[in-house]
Amino acid sequence: MDKAVIDAIREKEQLPDSMTDSEIAKEYKGTYTAARAAVNREHKLPDQVLADAMRKVFPFMRKRK
């Protein structure tokens, strides 16, 4: 399991620092929590993807400052 995924699990689950990376990897391997942490590290949020697509299709919908 990647270090970034382990760090995301530690942060999301509020695990103590005393728990080693290998213990977290062993406990969370193949779980929904690990899958979500991996996906969130590699991809944009769905709302961000939609907003980016809308900006390309409808340029007039950009926020104006």
FENJO-V266240 format. One line per field, one symbol per residue. ss: DSSP state (a for helix, b for strand, c for the rest). psi: psi as a letter, one per 20 degrees, with the letter a starting at -180 (. if undefined). burial: # if it has 16 or more other C-alpha atoms within 10 Angstrom, else .. A space follows every 10 residues. Layout:
ss: ???
psi: ???
burial: ???
This chain:
ss: ccaaaaaaaa aaaccccccc aaaaaaaacc caaaaaaaaa aacccaaaaa aaaaaaacaa acccc
psi: pqhhgghggg ggilqqhipr hhgggghjpj rhghgggggh hirqqhhhgg ggghhggnhi jqpp.
burial: ....##.### .......... #..##..#.. ...#..##.. .......... .......... .....
